[in-house]
Amino acid sequence: MADNSIFIDKVKITVKAGDGGDGMNSFKAYKGKPACGPDGGDGGRGGDVFILADASLNTLLPFRYKTKYVAGNGERGGTNQCFGKSGESVVIRVPVGTVVKDSESGTVIADMFTAGDKKLVAEGGRGGKGNVRFTTARRHAPNFAQKGEKCELHEIILELKVIADVGIIGFPNVGKSTLLSKISAAHPKIANYHFTTLSPNLGVVKVFDDAFVAADIPGLIEGAAQGAGLGHDFLRHIERTRMLVHVVDISGCEGRDPVEDFKKINSELKDYSETLAALPQIVALNKCDIAGADENVRAFKKKYGRKFKIFPITAVSGEGAEELIIAVNELLKTLPAAQPIEADEDFTYRKSGNLDFEIFIDENGAYVIVGSLVDMLCRNVALNDADSMAYFQKILREKGVIAQLKKMGINEKDTVIVGDVEFEFVN
């Protein structure tokens, strides 16, 4: 049974679109007339792979147990010119805020920023043409059909970045979760030991007629930008926030210097990302009810009072929290809305990277070349342009078509047919 308490925010999965079905090589047959002409239909198209942003999900945990997603293959074409059935597509549901990346290049394929966002990740292969599609005025009984396009496996990375207006940051055990529980309806796990929070907690904070989303980010430690502690695992969740509330244990009850704590966390933000370091911050000095806190508050304000808005609070009782959230709400009104990460909108895995071909000899002795290579050439070659025809011949040589023709025993001036192009072979 899956442990739903585990928070997973980065996974690698494998996806594969469905292969196209092969075309059918078939001839009509009636009683007493065994071969009455070609009737083979086209193969079905392979299924696609989609990613869908689902607001009901909040973790990538399911991908810990299932890491391979394969769409259905198209069926082979049938007789009587019947098309093969297309393969079933696969829809992979992910939490809102999931960034989809190509594992090999790191290219951002999509940012599933809004519930309902849907992205075609891998396109199914086209079905092969049945032999009826190769009939011409001079070729009445083609005894061959085209194979369907094959698709490859691809690895993608799913990386969840929490979408919130405000990120609540600070060292472990400074009261971030307690503060979130007081200013919202969220109920994060709270205890008096480090790393109580092992995943971001979200809460909606209402301020009069306004509201914003706050995220309690797990405690950072020195070296977090280099991956120490929970480091990179949770710094990524701050990247989407519009501003930060930096909670500092002003009491110093654990033997730490509040001023040094504040400096260290900001240093980690800067080491990880200049963009994070530039986010507006409001400082919440927590645990003001502990003896000795007043003196530390004065020292902190003297050091940082001119650069930051500072609010002394006691998160346990909620004292000072209202003034804090009002200030946060007012600052948010001046900040631009969060934007999705820029993605390569044209990035889609499309069939195999190979341009395949097959060669058949028809009933007239002509060498007929079919396959994805031929489809590409037919789209890109202009028969009335010398440069285009030179490119056409160059591709046939480079892809091994000429070598294969020779291997099959082609002779000088034998007919070669590539799509609608028919020419005499010249060695």
N, C-alpha and C positions, 0 to 999 in steps of 0.2 A: 504494500500500500504506500502511495506517495506521501511524503511528509510535507504538508502544506505550510509548515512553519519555516521551511527553508526558503530563503530568498536568493534567487538566481537572476543575475542581471547581465550576464554575457555568456553566450554559447556559440559553438560552431556546429552547423548542420550541413547536410549534403542534400542537394536537390537535383532532380533529373526530370526533364520534360519527356513526354511519351514519344516513342518512335512512330514515324508514319508507317502505315500498313503497305505491304507490297501490292503492286498492281497485279491483276489476274491475267494469265495467258490462257485464253479459252476460245473455243470455236463452237458455234451452234451446231447441233446435231439432231437430225430428224431420222425417223425410221427409213432405212434404205439410202439415206444421204448423210454419211458420217461427218462431213465437214462442209458446212454451208456458210462460212465466213466468221470472222473474229467477233467475239462478244464479251471479252474480258473487261470488267469495270475497274475503276481506280480504287486504290487503297484508302482507308480512312485516315484522317489527320490525327496526329498524336495529341494527347491532352497537355494543357498548359499548367504552369505552377504560378500561383498568385500568393501574395502576402496581403493580409487584411488586418487593419487596426481594430481591435475589439476592446471596448471600454470596460467590459466585465472582467478583464484579466489585469493582473498587477505584478506578475512575475514570469520569468522564462523557465520556471521549474519543469513544465511538461517536456521541454526539449532535453532535459537531462536523461529522460528515459526513452525518448524516441528521437533519433538524430538523422534519420534518412526519410526523405519524402519523394516518392516517385509517382508521376502521373501515368495514366493508362496508355498503352500503345494502341494505335489505330489498327483496325482489323483489315485483313486482306480483302481486296476487291472480289466481287462475286461474278457469276455468269450472268448472261442477259444484261450486261452493262450496268450491273448493280454496284453502287459504291459501298466500300467497307464502312463499318460503323466507326465513328471517331472515338478516340480514347477519352476517358474521364479526366477532367482537370482536377488539380489538387489546390485547395485553399488553406494556407497556413495562417492561423489566427495568432496574433501577437498583441501584447499590451500597447496601448497608446503611448507614444514616446519612444518606440523602438526604432533604432537606426539600423538599416540593413546595409552591409558592406560586402564587397567581393573579397574573399579571403586572400587571394593571391596578390591583388594590386592595391587593396585598401580603398578602392573607389566606393564612394557612397552611392548605393543604388537607389535608396529611398529613405526618407524620414517619415515614419508613420505618425505624423504630428497630431492628426485629428481623427476622432472616432469615425470609422467608415472609410478611411483612406484605403485604396486598393492599388496594388502595383503588380504588373505582369513581370515576373522575374525570369522565367524560362519559357520559351515558346516551343510548342510541340512541332515535331517534324511533319512536313507535308507528305501526303500519301503518294505512292508511285502511280504512274499512269498505266492503265490496262492496255492490252494489245490493240483494242479497238481504236485507241487514240493515235496509233501509228499507221493507220491506213492512209494511203494517198492514191492519186490517180494511177500511179505505176506500181504501187505496193498494195495488193488486195488481201494478202493473207499473212500479216506479220506474225511470226511465231516467237514473239518475245514480249516482255513487259518490264516496266521500270520498278526498281526496288524503292521502298519508302525511305525517307530521310532518317538517319540515325542521330540521336541526341546524346550528349555526353553528361557525365556527372560533374557537378560544380559545388564547391564549398563556399558557403556564405557565413558571415558573422552577424549575429543578432545582438545588439547592444542597447540595453534599456537605459534611457536617460530620463529621470523623473521630470515631469512638467509641472512646475510650481512657480508662483510669482516671487515667493520669498524663500530663501534657504537659511535655515537656522544652523549656525556652525559654532564650533568651539572645541576645546579639549574634552576628552571623555569625563563624564560625571560632573559636569558643570551646571546641569539642570535644563538642558535643551528639551528633553522629552517632557519634563514637568511643566515647562513653559507652554509647550504645544498643547498639553492636556488642559491647561487653564484658559487658553485663548480660543480653543476650538472644541469641537465635539470628538476629536480623536482620542483614542485610549491606548497610547503606546505603553510598552512594558517599561516599568520604572523600578529601579532598585539602586542601592547605594554601593555599586561597584562598577568598575570600568567596563566599557563595551556592552552595557545592557542592551543598547540598540545595535542590532546587527543588520538592519535594513532601513531605508528611508521610510518615515511615517508621514503621511499627508493629512492635513486638516484644513477645513474651510473656516476662515476667520471672518466673522461678520462685524462690521463697523457701521453702525447706524443703517443707512440704506445701501451701503457698499459691502463688498465681500472680496476676499482674496484667498489664494491657496498658499499655505505655508508647508514646507517640508523640513522635518527634523532630520538632519544629515548625521549619520553616525560619527562619533568623535574622531577627530584627526589627532595625529601625534607628530612629533618632530621626525622628519624624513618621509612624511606621507607622499610628497611629490615624487619620491624615488621608489614608492611602493611599500614603504614600511607600514606595519600595522595593517589597517584596512585601506590605507593609501589610495591607489588608483581605482580600487573597486568602488569608491564612493565620491571621490573628487569629481568624477564625470557627472554625478547627479546635480552638482551645483551649476554646471555649464548652461543650463537652460533658464536658471532663475534670473529675475530682473534686478534683484537687490539681495543683500544679506543682512541678517540680524546676527551679530557676533556676540555670543553669550560668554561672559568672563566670570569665573568664580572669584569675586572680589574679596572674599573672606581670607583667602590664602590658607584655609584650614588644612589643606593637604601638603603644606610646605612649599607651594609654588608661588612665584612672584607674579601677580596678575598682569603687570606691565610686560614682563617677559613673555608670558603666555600669549598675550595679544600680538606681540611682535612676531613670535614664532609661527603662529597660525597664518598671519598675513604673508610671512616669508614663504610658507609652503604654497599658498595660493599663487604667489608670483612665480615660484619655481615651476609650478605645474602649467600655468597659463597666464600670460599678461592680461588676457581678457577677463579672467576671474578676478585678478588683483584690482582691475579697474571698476568692478561692480560697486555701486554705492553701498555703504554700510551704515547701519545704525547699531550702536553698542548698548547691550543690556548687561549691566553690572549686577550679577545675581548673588544671592545669599547675604543680602544686606542686614539680615536679622542676627547675624553672628557677631559676637564681640570682636572689635578691632576692625570691622568692615568700614566704618565711617572714615577712619584715617586713610585707608586704602582708596576709598572713593575720591577723597580730596586729591591724593597724589595722582590718581589716574586722570582726573579732569584737568589737573595742572599740565599733565603731559600731552593729552590728546583732545582737550576740550575745544580747541579752536578748529580742529579738522573734522571732528565727528560729533554728531548728536549723541549724547550719552544719557541713559535712563537707569537710575538705580532701581532694582526690583527685588522682590522676594517671591520667586516662582511658586514656592510651596503654598503660600497664602494668597497669591495673586496680587499682592500689593505692588503698585506701580505698573501693572500689566496694561491697564486701560490706556494710560498716557502713552505707553510704548506703541500699542497697535494703532492708535490714532495717528501718531507720527509716521508710522510705516505706511498707513493708508494714504496720507497726504503726499508722501514722497512717491508712491507708486503712480499717483495721478499725473506726475510730471515725467514719467519714464515711458519709453516706447514699448509696445506689446512685444512679447517673445515671438521669434520667427523660427520656422523650421530650418534645419541645416540644409545648405545648398547641396542638391544631389544631381547626379548625371541622369536627367530625365530620359535620355535615349538608351540608357544601359539596360539591355535585356539579353540574356543568353539565348542565342538563336541557333538551333540545330547543331550539327557537328561542324567543327572548324575545317573539316576536310571537304574538298570538292571532288565527289566521287564520279566515276563513269563506268559504264559497261559497254561492250561492243558486241553486236550481233550481226550475223550475215543473213540478209533476208532472202526471199524466194527468187529474187532477181540477181543474187550474187553481190549486192551492194553491202558495204560495211556501214552499219547504222550505229551511231554513238548516242547513248542516252545517259541521263543521270543529272545530279545537281550541277556539275561542271557545265553541262550543255545549257541548263536553265540560265546559269549566270551569263554565259556567252551570248545567248539569244537576247538577253536584256541589255547587254552593253556593246554589242557589235553592230555597226552600221555597214551594210553590205556595199553601199555606194561610196565608201570612204576608204582611200588607200591606207591611211595610217591605222584605221580601225581594223582593217583586214590583216595588216601586218601584226597587230596585237593579237588577233585571233589565232594566227598561225604560230606565233611565239608561245602562247598559252598551251596550245596542243602539244608542242614540243616539250615545254617545261613540265607539264603534268604527266608526261609519259604516254600520251595517246599515240603519238607517232611510233614510239618504240613498241607498244602493244600491237599496233596494226602490223608492224613488220613481223612480230613474233607469231601472229596469226597467219602469216603467209601472203600478205597483200602484195599485189604486183603493180608495176607501172601502169597508170591510166585506169586502174580499178576505181569504181565509184565509191566515194565516202559521203555519208549524209550526217550532218550535225544540225539537228533542229530542222529549220527550213533551208539550210545551206547545203548545196550538193556540189561536189567538185571532184575532179579527177586527181588521183594520188600521183604525186611526182616525187620521186626519191631524191 
